[in-house]
């Protein structure tokens, strides 16, 4: 059996209870060494085989899974955050289907949740933004034109930009090209959210690249953009004394 497990955003105690239990019991761990906190490997039992997938191809990863399966042993494929976002798990699962090897999927806390917690921020604020766009800048791996940063920026929603720390001048230019965000729109750069060396840098859309350069941030960072980082928003109706819900009646 292969268990795909989300490692969480970084801090070892932010993995789910189920994910931790699988790490403790498994015979083999294949972890994304470029992103997963190695402290999570301390949960592994004695004798567990450990492989760093940052140094492997898909074919090599599958070969390890096949070897463990032939020996009747379990494998944990440990991905950063929640692997449903930029986890490259579909190609692994399709190959396992072809090989007749069983697998399951244990979700994790995404780094975009970790970044919000680092900022003590709420992505969805009344009369500010009710939608969160998760995307990345086009680099060596392209994105469909209809999903470009510029296209999404035209909505003015909250945006969380992954995998773009080396492309921040392009990110900044494309955000402004959307025609809604301005140079002064609030933004933030969160480096290694929830790790011990986490760094949070508040800035504006017009100073994203400059701020990252000043703080020497060139990898493992999320870019957050939108009015949710500002100070203006409406009070939630849900907890307003004048709002009736299924559980209580309005009192004013």
ChimeraX attribute file (.defattr): number of C-alpha atoms within 10 A of each C-alpha:
attribute: neighborCount
match mode: 1-to-1
recipient: residues
	/A:1	17
	/A:2	23
	/A:3	20
	/A:4	25
	/A:5	27
	/A:6	27
	/A:7	34
	/A:8	29
	/A:9	28
	/A:10	26
	/A:11	19
	/A:12	20
	/A:13	14
	/A:14	19
	/A:15	23
	/A:16	18
	/A:17	10
	/A:18	13
	/A:19	22
	/A:20	20
	/A:21	13
	/A:22	21
	/A:23	26
	/A:24	17
	/A:25	16
	/A:26	20
	/A:27	20
	/A:28	23
	/A:29	25
	/A:30	21
	/A:31	25
	/A:32	21
	/A:33	16
	/A:34	13
	/A:35	16
	/A:36	22
	/A:37	19
	/A:38	15
	/A:39	11
	/A:40	20
	/A:41	18
	/A:42	11
	/A:43	14
	/A:44	20
	/A:45	14
	/A:46	10
	/A:47	9
	/A:48	16
	/A:49	14
	/A:50	15
	/A:51	17
	/A:52	16
	/A:53	19
	/A:54	12
	/A:55	11
	/A:56	13
	/A:57	10
	/A:58	12
	/A:59	11
	/A:60	12
	/A:61	18
	/A:62	17
	/A:63	12
	/A:64	16
	/A:65	23
	/A:66	19
	/A:67	12
	/A:68	18
	/A:69	16
	/A:70	10
	/A:71	8
	/A:72	10
	/A:73	15
	/A:74	19
	/A:75	27
	/A:76	27
	/A:77	25
	/A:78	28
	/A:79	27
	/A:80	27
	/A:81	27
	/A:82	24
	/A:83	23
	/A:84	16
	/A:85	15
	/A:86	14
	/A:87	14
	/A:88	12
	/A:89	15
	/A:90	11
	/A:91	11
	/A:92	15
	/A:93	19
	/A:94	11
	/A:95	14
	/A:96	17
	/A:97	12
	/A:98	8
	/A:99	11
	/A:100	9
	/A:101	15
	/A:102	12
	/A:103	16
	/A:104	11
	/A:105	17
	/A:106	16
	/A:107	19
	/A:108	24
	/A:109	19
	/A:110	21
	/A:111	25
	/A:112	24
	/A:113	18
	/A:114	23
	/A:115	27
	/A:116	17
	/A:117	13
	/A:118	17
	/A:119	16
	/A:120	10
	/A:121	14
	/A:122	12
	/A:123	23
	/A:124	16
	/A:125	19
	/A:126	13
	/A:127	13
	/A:128	19
	/A:129	19
	/A:130	12
	/A:131	14
	/A:132	15
	/A:133	17
	/A:134	15
	/A:135	19
	/A:136	23
	/A:137	23
	/A:138	18
	/A:139	12
	/A:140	6
	/A:141	6
	/A:142	10
	/A:143	14
	/A:144	7
	/A:145	10
	/A:146	9
	/A:147	14
	/A:148	18
	/A:149	27
	/A:150	21
	/A:151	15
	/A:152	19
	/A:153	23
	/A:154	16
	/A:155	16
	/A:156	21
	/A:157	22
	/A:158	24
	/A:159	26
	/A:160	22
	/A:161	20
	/A:162	19
	/A:163	17
	/A:164	21
	/A:165	22
	/A:166	17
	/A:167	16
	/A:168	20
	/A:169	16
	/A:170	15
	/A:171	23
	/A:172	20
	/A:173	17
	/A:174	19
	/A:175	26
	/A:176	19
	/A:177	16
	/A:178	18
	/A:179	14
	/A:180	14
	/A:181	22
	/A:182	14
	/A:183	15
	/A:184	11
	/A:185	20
	/A:186	22
	/A:187	25
	/A:188	25
	/A:189	28
	/A:190	25
	/A:191	24
	/A:192	25
	/A:193	27
	/A:194	22
	/A:195	14
	/A:196	9
	/A:197	9
	/A:198	14
	/A:199	17
	/A:200	18
	/A:201	17
	/A:202	16
	/A:203	21
	/A:204	23
	/A:205	23
	/A:206	20
	/A:207	20
	/A:208	25
	/A:209	23
	/A:210	14
	/A:211	18
	/A:212	22
	/A:213	12
	/A:214	8
	/A:215	13
	/A:216	9
	/A:217	19
	/A:218	15
	/A:219	14
	/A:220	17
	/A:221	26
	/A:222	24
	/A:223	25
	/A:224	28
	/A:225	28
	/A:226	23
	/A:227	22
	/A:228	25
	/A:229	24
	/A:230	12
	/A:231	7
	/A:232	12
	/A:233	14
	/A:234	9
	/A:235	11
	/A:236	11
	/A:237	12
	/A:238	10
	/A:239	12
	/A:240	12
	/A:241	12
	/A:242	12
	/A:243	14
	/A:244	15
	/A:245	11
	/A:246	5
	/A:247	5
	/A:248	10
	/A:249	11
	/A:250	11
	/A:251	9
	/A:252	8
